[in-house]
Amino acid sequence: MASDYGMSVLVGTGDNFWSGLYVISSTVGFVILLTLLYVYYITPFHIEIWWHKGLLYVICMVASVVIFGGSVVVLWHNWEKQSYLKDKSNNENVDDKIHQNGSLAPKDQSEDSVEKSTVVTYGSRPDFKGMSL
């Protein structure tokens, strides 16, 4: 998604639901793929070679992360994209109202610098040019 900051909306979302769903879906997907592997390949063809089983085990691990975890990341990205676009449209409406009504009361410079240093904004790059030491 193209944004004003050039970074993905998934960076720093702090959403435990989606990250937990990613881990759980990858684990469940691994168990499903391993079960299918045993039912349809290892048991019927009597695979006994340990390195062959180990290789298939690793392939199941990678496939579960790519297939099941990847689908959760795609859903997560779409969800965050919708939220970002909704928030952006709400913020534009608020900005338009502020500009129509005039600017806010002027603040003291020291309060402004303290406020900027304590604000944490996830998903955007810091503005080092605006910071004064």
DSSP file (Angstrom, degrees, kcal/mol; ACC not computed):
  #  RESIDUE AA STRUCTURE BP1 BP2  ACC     N-H-->O    O-->H-N    N-H-->O    O-->H-N    TCO  KAPPA ALPHA  PHI   PSI    X-CA   Y-CA   Z-CA
    1    1 A M              0   0    0      0, 0.0     2,-0.5     0, 0.0     5,-0.1   0.000 360.0 360.0 360.0 131.4    0.0    0.0    0.0
    2    2 A A        +     0   0    0      4,-0.0     2,-0.3     6,-0.0     6,-0.0  -0.690 360.0 172.2 -80.7 125.8    1.3    3.4   -0.9
    3    3 A S        -     0   0    0     -2,-0.5     3,-0.4     1,-0.0     5,-0.0  -0.760  47.8-102.2-126.4 175.1    1.3    5.7    2.1
    4    4 A D  S    S+     0   0    0     -2,-0.3   120,-0.0     1,-0.2    -2,-0.0   0.758 120.5  44.0 -67.8 -23.8    2.6    9.2    2.8
    5    5 A Y  S    S-     0   0    0      2,-0.2    -1,-0.2   118,-0.1   120,-0.1   0.549 102.5-124.5-103.1 -10.5    5.5    7.7    4.8
    6    6 A G  S    S+     0   0    0     -3,-0.4     2,-0.3     1,-0.3    -2,-0.1   0.692  73.2 110.7  75.9  18.2    6.6    4.9    2.5
    7    7 A M  S    S-     0   0    0    116,-0.3    -1,-0.3     4,-0.0    -2,-0.2  -0.886  73.8 -99.3-123.9 156.8    6.3    2.2    5.2
    8    8 A S    >   -     0   0    0     -2,-0.3     3,-1.1     1,-0.1    -6,-0.0  -0.402  23.4-130.1 -70.6 148.3    3.9   -0.7    5.7
    9    9 A V  T 3  S+     0   0    0      1,-0.2    -1,-0.1    -2,-0.1   115,-0.0   0.645 104.1  71.0 -72.8 -13.1    1.0   -0.2    8.0
   10   10 A L  T >  S+     0   0    0      2,-0.1     3,-1.1     3,-0.1     2,-0.5   0.649  73.3 103.3 -76.5 -14.3    1.9   -3.5    9.7
   11   11 A V  T <  S-     0   0    0     -3,-1.1    -4,-0.0     1,-0.3   113,-0.0  -0.571 100.5 -10.1 -73.0 119.2    5.0   -1.9   11.2
   12   12 A G  T 3  S+     0   0    0     -2,-0.5    -1,-0.3   110,-0.1   110,-0.1   0.778  83.4 141.2  69.9  28.7    4.5   -1.2   14.9
   13   13 A T    <   -     0   0    0     -3,-1.1     3,-0.1     2,-0.1    -2,-0.1   0.838  45.6-151.8 -72.4 -29.3    0.7   -1.9   14.9
   14   14 A G        +     0   0    0     -4,-0.3     2,-0.9     1,-0.2    -1,-0.1   0.755  37.9 153.6  67.3  23.5    1.0   -3.5   18.3
   15   15 A D     >  -     0   0    0      1,-0.2     4,-1.5     2,-0.0    -1,-0.2  -0.768  26.0-174.1 -91.7 106.3   -2.0   -5.7   17.5
   16   16 A N  H  > S+     0   0    0     -2,-0.9     4,-2.2     1,-0.2     5,-0.2   0.764  78.3  65.0 -71.4 -25.1   -1.7   -8.9   19.6
   17   17 A F  H  > S+     0   0    0      2,-0.2     4,-2.4     1,-0.2    -1,-0.2   0.956 106.5  39.4 -62.5 -50.9   -4.8  -10.5   17.9
   18   18 A W  H  > S+     0   0    0      2,-0.2     4,-2.1     1,-0.2    -2,-0.2   0.894 116.8  48.8 -71.6 -39.3   -3.2  -10.6   14.4
   19   19 A S  H  X S+     0   0    0     -4,-1.5     4,-1.8     2,-0.2    -1,-0.2   0.890 113.9  47.5 -67.6 -36.7    0.2  -11.7   15.6
   20   20 A G  H  X S+     0   0    0     -4,-2.2     4,-2.7     2,-0.2    -2,-0.2   0.900 110.6  51.5 -66.7 -41.1   -1.3  -14.4   17.7
   21   21 A L  H  X S+     0   0    0     -4,-2.4     4,-2.7    -5,-0.2     5,-0.2   0.857 107.4  54.7 -63.4 -35.1   -3.5  -15.5   14.9
   22   22 A Y  H  X S+     0   0    0     -4,-2.1     4,-2.0     2,-0.2    -1,-0.2   0.939 111.6  42.8 -62.5 -47.6   -0.4  -15.7   12.7
   23   23 A V  H  X S+     0   0    0     -4,-1.8     4,-2.1     2,-0.2    -2,-0.2   0.926 116.9  46.7 -66.0 -45.2    1.4  -18.0   15.2
   24   24 A I  H  X S+     0   0    0     -4,-2.7     4,-2.9     1,-0.2     5,-0.3   0.920 112.8  48.5 -65.5 -44.0   -1.7  -20.2   15.8
   25   25 A S  H  X S+     0   0    0     -4,-2.7     4,-2.5     1,-0.2    -1,-0.2   0.881 111.3  50.5 -66.5 -36.7   -2.5  -20.6   12.1
   26   26 A S  H  X S+     0   0    0     -4,-2.0     4,-2.0    -5,-0.2    -1,-0.2   0.907 113.4  46.1 -65.3 -40.5    1.0  -21.5   11.2
   27   27 A T  H  X S+     0   0    0     -4,-2.1     4,-2.1     2,-0.2    -2,-0.2   0.934 115.0  45.2 -67.8 -46.4    1.1  -24.1   14.0
   28   28 A V  H  X S+     0   0    0     -4,-2.9     4,-2.4     1,-0.2    -2,-0.2   0.900 112.6  52.5 -64.2 -40.1   -2.3  -25.6   13.1
   29   29 A G  H  X S+     0   0    0     -4,-2.5     4,-2.8    -5,-0.3    -1,-0.2   0.881 107.6  52.1 -61.8 -38.9   -1.3  -25.5    9.4
   30   30 A F  H  X S+     0   0    0     -4,-2.0     4,-2.6     2,-0.2     5,-0.2   0.923 110.1  47.8 -62.8 -44.7    1.9  -27.5   10.3
   31   31 A V  H  X S+     0   0    0     -4,-2.1     4,-2.3     2,-0.2    -2,-0.2   0.909 113.1  48.8 -63.4 -41.4   -0.1  -30.1   12.1
   32   32 A I  H  X S+     0   0    0     -4,-2.4     4,-2.5     2,-0.2    -2,-0.2   0.939 113.4  45.8 -63.8 -47.3   -2.6  -30.4    9.2
   33   33 A L  H  X S+     0   0    0     -4,-2.8     4,-2.3     1,-0.2    -2,-0.2   0.892 113.3  49.7 -64.6 -38.9    0.2  -30.7    6.6
   34   34 A L  H  X S+     0   0    0     -4,-2.6     4,-2.4     2,-0.2    -1,-0.2   0.897 111.1  49.7 -67.1 -39.6    2.1  -33.2    8.7
   35   35 A T  H  X S+     0   0    0     -4,-2.3     4,-2.6    -5,-0.2    -2,-0.2   0.931 112.0  47.6 -63.8 -45.1   -1.0  -35.3    9.2
   36   36 A L  H  X S+     0   0    0     -4,-2.5     4,-2.7     1,-0.2     5,-0.3   0.886 110.5  53.4 -62.5 -38.1   -1.8  -35.3    5.5
   37   37 A L  H  X>S+     0   0    0     -4,-2.3     5,-2.2    -5,-0.2     4,-1.9   0.926 112.3  43.3 -63.1 -44.9    1.8  -36.2    4.8
   38   38 A Y  I  <>S+     0   0    0     -4,-2.4     5,-2.0     3,-0.2    -2,-0.2   0.903 117.3  45.9 -67.3 -40.7    1.7  -39.2    7.1
   39   39 A V  I  <5S+     0   0    0     -4,-2.6    -2,-0.2    -5,-0.2    -1,-0.2   0.911 125.8  26.8 -70.3 -42.0   -1.8  -40.3    5.8
   40   40 A Y  I  <5S+     0   0    0     -4,-2.7    -2,-0.2    -5,-0.2    -1,-0.2   0.571 135.5  13.2-102.9  -9.7   -1.1  -40.0    2.1
   41   41 A Y  I  X5S+     0   0    0     -4,-1.9     4,-1.6    -5,-0.3    -3,-0.2   0.667 119.8  42.7-130.7 -56.0    2.6  -40.5    1.7
   42   42 A I  I  4XS+     0   0    0     -5,-2.2     5,-2.1     2,-0.2     4,-0.4   0.943 118.9  39.6 -69.3 -48.4    4.7  -41.8    4.6
   43   43 A T  T >4<S+     0   0    0     -5,-2.0     3,-0.9    -6,-0.3    -1,-0.2   0.942 117.4  45.9 -69.9 -48.1    2.4  -44.6    5.7
   44   44 A P  T 345S+     0   0    0      0, 0.0    -1,-0.2     0, 0.0    -2,-0.2   0.872 120.5  39.3 -64.9 -34.3    1.1  -45.9    2.3
   45   45 A F  T 3<5S-     0   0    0     -4,-1.6    -2,-0.2     2,-0.0    -3,-0.1   0.362 106.4-126.4 -97.0   5.8    4.6  -46.0    0.8
   46   46 A H  T < 5 -     0   0    0     -3,-0.9     2,-0.6    -4,-0.4    -3,-0.2   0.920  31.7-168.0  51.3  55.4    6.3  -47.3    4.0
   47   47 A I      < +     0   0    0     -5,-2.1    -1,-0.2    -6,-0.2    -2,-0.0  -0.648  21.3 159.3 -75.4 119.4    8.9  -44.5    4.2
   48   48 A E        +     0   0    0     -2,-0.6     2,-0.3     5,-0.0    -1,-0.2   0.521  32.6 111.7-117.1 -13.7   11.5  -45.6    6.8
   49   49 A I     >  -     0   0    0      1,-0.2     4,-1.9     2,-0.1     5,-0.2  -0.505  57.2-150.4 -72.1 124.6   14.5  -43.5    5.9
   50   50 A W  H  > S+     0   0    0     -2,-0.3     4,-2.4     1,-0.2    -1,-0.2   0.869  92.9  50.7 -67.7 -39.2   15.1  -41.0    8.7
   51   51 A W  H  > S+     0   0    0      1,-0.2     4,-2.2     2,-0.2    -1,-0.2   0.835 109.4  52.5 -70.0 -29.7   16.7  -38.2    6.7
   52   52 A H  H  > S+     0   0    0      2,-0.2     4,-2.2     1,-0.2    -1,-0.2   0.910 110.8  46.8 -69.5 -42.4   13.8  -38.4    4.1
   53   53 A K  H  X S+     0   0    0     -4,-1.9     4,-2.3     2,-0.2    -2,-0.2   0.903 112.4  51.1 -63.0 -41.4   11.2  -38.0    7.0
   54   54 A G  H  X S+     0   0    0     -4,-2.4     4,-2.3     2,-0.2    -2,-0.2   0.895 109.2  49.8 -64.1 -40.3   13.3  -35.1    8.4
   55   55 A L  H  X S+     0   0    0     -4,-2.2     4,-2.2     2,-0.2    -1,-0.2   0.915 112.1  47.5 -63.8 -43.4   13.4  -33.4    5.0
   56   56 A L  H  X S+     0   0    0     -4,-2.2     4,-2.1     2,-0.2    -2,-0.2   0.861 109.8  54.5 -65.2 -35.1    9.6  -33.8    4.6
   57   57 A Y  H  X S+     0   0    0     -4,-2.3     4,-1.9     2,-0.2    -2,-0.2   0.926 109.7  46.0 -62.4 -46.7    9.2  -32.5    8.2
   58   58 A V  H  X S+     0   0    0     -4,-2.3     4,-2.4     1,-0.2     5,-0.2   0.889 110.6  53.3 -65.3 -39.6   11.2  -29.3    7.4
   59   59 A I  H  X S+     0   0    0     -4,-2.2     4,-2.6     1,-0.2    -1,-0.2   0.891 108.1  51.0 -62.6 -39.0    9.2  -28.8    4.1
   60   60 A C  H  X S+     0   0    0     -4,-2.1     4,-2.3     2,-0.2    -1,-0.2   0.890 109.1  51.6 -64.6 -38.9    6.0  -29.0    6.1
   61   61 A M  H  X S+     0   0    0     -4,-1.9     4,-1.7     2,-0.2    -2,-0.2   0.944 113.5  42.9 -62.6 -47.7    7.3  -26.4    8.5
   62   62 A V  H  X S+     0   0    0     -4,-2.4     4,-2.4     1,-0.2    -2,-0.2   0.914 114.3  50.8 -65.5 -43.1    8.2  -24.0    5.7
   63   63 A A  H  X S+     0   0    0     -4,-2.6     4,-3.1     1,-0.2     5,-0.5   0.869 107.7  53.2 -64.5 -37.0    5.0  -24.6    3.8
   64   64 A S  H  X>S+     0   0    0     -4,-2.3     5,-1.7     2,-0.2     4,-1.0   0.899 111.5  45.5 -66.8 -38.5    2.8  -24.0    6.9
   65   65 A V  I  <>S+     0   0    0     -4,-1.7     5,-0.8     3,-0.2    -2,-0.2   0.919 118.6  42.4 -68.4 -42.6    4.5  -20.6    7.5
   66   66 A V  I  <5S+     0   0    0     -4,-2.4     4,-0.3     3,-0.2    -2,-0.2   0.941 125.0  31.9 -70.6 -47.4    4.2  -19.6    3.8
   67   67 A I  I  X5S+     0   0    0     -4,-3.1     4,-1.5    -5,-0.2    -3,-0.2   0.984 132.4  25.0 -77.5 -59.8    0.7  -20.9    3.1
   68   68 A F  I  X5S+     0   0    0     -4,-1.0     4,-1.5    -5,-0.5    -3,-0.2   0.927 128.7  42.6 -76.8 -45.5   -1.2  -20.5    6.4
   69   69 A G  I  ><S+     0   0    0     -5,-1.7     4,-2.1     1,-0.2    -3,-0.2   0.882 113.4  54.2 -67.1 -37.1    0.9  -17.7    7.9
   70   70 A G  H  ><S+     0   0    0     -5,-0.8     4,-2.2    -4,-0.3    -1,-0.2   0.874 105.4  52.6 -64.3 -37.7    1.0  -15.9    4.6
   71   71 A S  H  X S+     0   0    0     -4,-1.5     4,-2.2     1,-0.2    -1,-0.2   0.881 109.3  49.7 -66.4 -36.3   -2.8  -15.9    4.3
   72   72 A V  H  X S+     0   0    0     -4,-1.5     4,-2.8     2,-0.2    -2,-0.2   0.898 109.7  51.1 -67.4 -39.4   -3.1  -14.4    7.8
   73   73 A V  H  X S+     0   0    0     -4,-2.1     4,-2.8     2,-0.2    -2,-0.2   0.892 109.5  50.7 -65.3 -38.3   -0.5  -11.6    6.9
   74   74 A V  H  X S+     0   0    0     -4,-2.2     4,-2.3     2,-0.2    -2,-0.2   0.933 113.2  45.2 -63.5 -45.2   -2.5  -10.8    3.7
   75   75 A L  H  X S+     0   0    0     -4,-2.2     4,-2.4     2,-0.2    -2,-0.2   0.906 113.5  50.7 -63.0 -41.3   -5.7  -10.6    5.7
   76   76 A W  H  X S+     0   0    0     -4,-2.8     4,-2.7     2,-0.2     5,-0.2   0.914 110.1  49.6 -61.6 -45.2   -3.9   -8.5    8.4
   77   77 A H  H  X S+     0   0    0     -4,-2.8     4,-2.3     1,-0.2    -1,-0.2   0.917 111.8  47.8 -62.3 -44.0   -2.5   -6.2    5.7
   78   78 A N  H  X S+     0   0    0     -4,-2.3     4,-2.2     2,-0.2    -1,-0.2   0.896 112.3  50.0 -64.4 -39.7   -6.0   -5.7    4.2
   79   79 A W  H  X S+     0   0    0     -4,-2.4     4,-2.3     2,-0.2    -2,-0.2   0.935 113.3  44.8 -63.0 -47.6   -7.5   -5.0    7.6
   80   80 A E  H  X S+     0   0    0     -4,-2.7     4,-2.7     1,-0.2    -2,-0.2   0.853 110.8  55.2 -67.0 -34.1   -4.9   -2.4    8.5
   81   81 A K  H  X S+     0   0    0     -4,-2.3     4,-2.5    -5,-0.2    -1,-0.2   0.921 109.1  46.9 -63.6 -44.3   -5.2   -0.9    5.1
   82   82 A Q  H  X S+     0   0    0     -4,-2.2     4,-2.2     2,-0.2    -2,-0.2   0.919 113.9  48.0 -63.3 -43.4   -8.9   -0.4    5.5
   83   83 A S  H  X S+     0   0    0     -4,-2.3     4,-2.7     2,-0.2    -2,-0.2   0.902 111.8  50.4 -63.8 -40.9   -8.4    1.0    9.0
   84   84 A Y  H  X S+     0   0    0     -4,-2.7     4,-2.7     2,-0.2    -2,-0.2   0.927 111.6  46.8 -63.4 -46.0   -5.7    3.4    7.7
   85   85 A L  H  X S+     0   0    0     -4,-2.5     4,-2.1     2,-0.2    -1,-0.2   0.883 113.3  49.3 -65.4 -37.2   -7.9    4.7    4.9
   86   86 A K  H  X S+     0   0    0     -4,-2.2     4,-1.9     2,-0.2    -2,-0.2   0.922 113.8  45.4 -66.8 -44.2  -10.8    5.2    7.3
   87   87 A D  H  X S+     0   0    0     -4,-2.7     4,-2.7     1,-0.2    -2,-0.2   0.884 111.2  53.7 -65.4 -38.5   -8.6    7.0    9.8
   88   88 A K  H  X S+     0   0    0     -4,-2.7     4,-2.0     2,-0.2    -1,-0.2   0.907 109.2  47.4 -64.1 -41.7   -7.1    9.1    7.1
   89   89 A S  H  X S+     0   0    0     -4,-2.1     4,-1.6     2,-0.2    -1,-0.2   0.883 112.9  49.4 -68.0 -36.8  -10.5   10.2    5.8
   90   90 A N  H  X S+     0   0    0     -4,-1.9     4,-1.8     1,-0.2    -2,-0.2   0.903 111.2  49.6 -65.8 -41.2  -11.6   11.1    9.3
   91   91 A N  H  X S+     0   0    0     -4,-2.7     4,-2.7     1,-0.2    -2,-0.2   0.861 107.4  54.1 -67.6 -35.0   -8.4   13.1    9.9
   92   92 A E  H  X S+     0   0    0     -4,-2.0     4,-2.3     2,-0.2    -1,-0.2   0.890 107.6  50.9 -65.9 -37.9   -8.8   15.0    6.7
   93   93 A N  H  X S+     0   0    0     -4,-1.6     4,-1.7     2,-0.2    -2,-0.2   0.909 112.1  46.5 -64.2 -41.4  -12.3   16.0    7.8
   94   94 A V  H  X S+     0   0    0     -4,-1.8     4,-2.1     2,-0.2    -2,-0.2   0.908 111.7  51.3 -67.1 -42.5  -11.0   17.2   11.2
   95   95 A D  H  X S+     0   0    0     -4,-2.7     4,-2.4     1,-0.2    -2,-0.2   0.892 108.3  52.3 -62.2 -39.4   -8.1   19.1    9.5
   96   96 A D  H  X S+     0   0    0     -4,-2.3     4,-1.9     1,-0.2    -1,-0.2   0.902 109.4  49.4 -63.1 -40.4  -10.6   20.8    7.1
   97   97 A K  H  X S+     0   0    0     -4,-1.7     4,-2.1     2,-0.2    -1,-0.2   0.886 110.4  50.4 -66.5 -38.1  -12.7   22.0   10.1
   98   98 A I  H  X S+     0   0    0     -4,-2.1     4,-1.1     1,-0.2    -2,-0.2   0.924 111.3  47.9 -65.9 -43.5   -9.6   23.3   11.9
   99   99 A H  H  < S+     0   0    0     -4,-2.4    -1,-0.2     1,-0.2    -2,-0.2   0.849 112.4  49.8 -67.0 -32.6   -8.5   25.3    8.9
  100  100 A Q  H  < S+     0   0    0     -4,-1.9    -1,-0.2     1,-0.2    -2,-0.2   0.878 114.7  43.3 -71.5 -37.3  -12.0   26.7    8.4
  101  101 A N  H  < S-     0   0    0     -4,-2.1    -1,-0.2     1,-0.3    -2,-0.2   0.555 118.1-109.0 -86.2  -8.4  -12.3   27.8   12.0
  102  102 A G     <  -     0   0    0     -4,-1.1    -1,-0.3    -5,-0.1    -2,-0.1  -0.366  47.0 -48.5 102.9 172.9   -8.8   29.2   12.2
  103  103 A S        -     0   0    0      1,-0.1     2,-0.0    -2,-0.1    -4,-0.0  -0.304  60.1-101.0 -79.6 164.9   -5.7   28.0   14.1
  104  104 A L        -     0   0    0      1,-0.2    -1,-0.1    -2,-0.0     3,-0.1  -0.260  55.6 -71.0 -75.8 170.2   -5.6   27.0   17.7
  105  105 A A        -     0   0    0      1,-0.1    -1,-0.2    -2,-0.0     2,-0.0  -0.364  62.5 -98.4 -62.5 140.9   -4.3   29.3   20.4
  106  106 A P        -     0   0    0      0, 0.0     2,-0.2     0, 0.0    -1,-0.1  -0.325  40.5-145.7 -64.7 143.4   -0.5   29.8   20.2
  107  107 A K        -     0   0    0     -3,-0.1     2,-0.2     1,-0.1     3,-0.0  -0.672  22.5 -95.7-106.3 162.0    1.5   27.6   22.5
  108  108 A D     >  -     0   0    0     -2,-0.2     4,-1.8     1,-0.1     3,-0.2  -0.541  33.0-126.4 -71.2 141.9    4.8   28.2   24.3
  109  109 A Q  H  > S+     0   0    0      1,-0.2     4,-2.0     2,-0.2     5,-0.2   0.862 108.2  54.4 -61.1 -37.8    7.8   26.9   22.3
  110  110 A S  H  > S+     0   0    0      1,-0.2     4,-1.8     2,-0.2    -1,-0.2   0.885 107.7  49.4 -66.9 -37.8    9.1   24.9   25.3
  111  111 A E  H  > S+     0   0    0     -3,-0.2     4,-2.3     1,-0.2    -1,-0.2   0.884 109.6  52.8 -65.9 -37.9    5.7   23.1   25.7
  112  112 A D  H  X S+     0   0    0     -4,-1.8     4,-2.1     2,-0.2    -2,-0.2   0.901 109.2  47.5 -65.6 -41.8    5.7   22.3   22.0
  113  113 A S  H  X S+     0   0    0     -4,-2.0     4,-1.7     2,-0.2    -1,-0.2   0.878 113.2  48.6 -69.5 -36.6    9.2   20.7   22.0
  114  114 A V  H  X S+     0   0    0     -4,-1.8     4,-1.1     2,-0.2    -2,-0.2   0.905 111.4  50.3 -67.0 -40.9    8.4   18.6   25.1
  115  115 A E  H  X S+     0   0    0     -4,-2.3     4,-0.8     1,-0.2     3,-0.4   0.895 110.1  49.7 -65.1 -39.8    5.1   17.5   23.5
  116  116 A K  H  < S+     0   0    0     -4,-2.1     3,-0.5     1,-0.2    -1,-0.2   0.867 108.3  53.5 -66.3 -36.3    6.9   16.5   20.3
  117  117 A S  H  < S+     0   0    0     -4,-1.7    -1,-0.2     1,-0.2    -2,-0.2   0.732 111.2  45.1 -74.4 -20.3    9.5   14.5   22.1
  118  118 A T  H  < S+     0   0    0     -4,-1.1     2,-0.4    -3,-0.4    -1,-0.2   0.530  87.8 102.2 -99.7  -6.2    7.0   12.4   24.0
  119  119 A V     <  -     0   0    0     -4,-0.8     2,-0.5    -3,-0.5    -4,-0.0  -0.656  55.8-159.7 -81.8 128.7    4.6   11.6   21.1
  120  120 A V        -     0   0    0     -2,-0.4     2,-0.5     2,-0.0    -2,-0.0  -0.945   8.9-175.9-110.2 121.3    5.1    8.1   19.8
  121  121 A T    >   -     0   0    0     -2,-0.5     3,-0.7     3,-0.1     2,-0.2  -0.958  11.6-152.9-119.9 113.6    3.8    7.5   16.2
  122  122 A Y  T 3  S+     0   0    0     -2,-0.5  -110,-0.1     1,-0.2     3,-0.1  -0.595  74.8  27.2 -84.3 145.4    4.0    4.0   14.9
  123  123 A G  T 3  S+     0   0    0     -2,-0.2     2,-0.3     1,-0.2  -116,-0.3   0.569 103.3  88.2  85.5  10.2    4.3    3.3   11.2
  124  124 A S  S <  S-     0   0    0     -3,-0.7    -1,-0.2  -118,-0.1    -3,-0.1  -0.974  77.0-110.2-138.4 154.8    6.0    6.6   10.3
  125  125 A R        -     0   0    0     -2,-0.3     2,-0.0  -120,-0.1  -118,-0.0  -0.546  41.8-103.6 -81.0 147.0    9.6    7.7   10.1
  126  126 A P        -     0   0    0      0, 0.0     2,-1.1     0, 0.0     3,-0.2  -0.354  22.5-126.6 -70.5 151.3   10.8   10.3   12.6
  127  127 A D        +     0   0    0      1,-0.2     4,-0.4     2,-0.1     3,-0.3  -0.777  34.9 169.4 -98.2  89.3   11.2   13.9   11.7
  128  128 A F  S >  S+     0   0    0     -2,-1.1     3,-0.6     1,-0.2    -1,-0.2   0.764  72.6  62.5 -73.8 -24.8   14.8   14.6   12.7
  129  129 A K  T 3  S+     0   0    0      1,-0.2    -1,-0.2    -3,-0.2    -2,-0.1   0.852 103.0  49.7 -68.1 -33.5   14.9   17.9   10.9
  130  130 A G  T 3  S+     0   0    0     -3,-0.3     2,-0.3     2,-0.0    -1,-0.2   0.582  93.7  93.0 -81.4  -9.8   12.1   19.3   13.2
  131  131 A M    <   -     0   0    0     -3,-0.6     2,-0.4    -4,-0.4   -18,-0.0  -0.655  59.7-159.3 -88.1 138.9   13.8   18.2   16.4
  132  132 A S              0   0    0     -2,-0.3    -2,-0.0     1,-0.1    -3,-0.0  -0.944 360.0 360.0-117.7 141.0   16.0   20.6   18.2
  133  133 A L              0   0    0     -2,-0.4    -1,-0.1     0, 0.0    -2,-0.0   0.426 360.0 360.0 -97.7 360.0   18.7   19.5   20.7
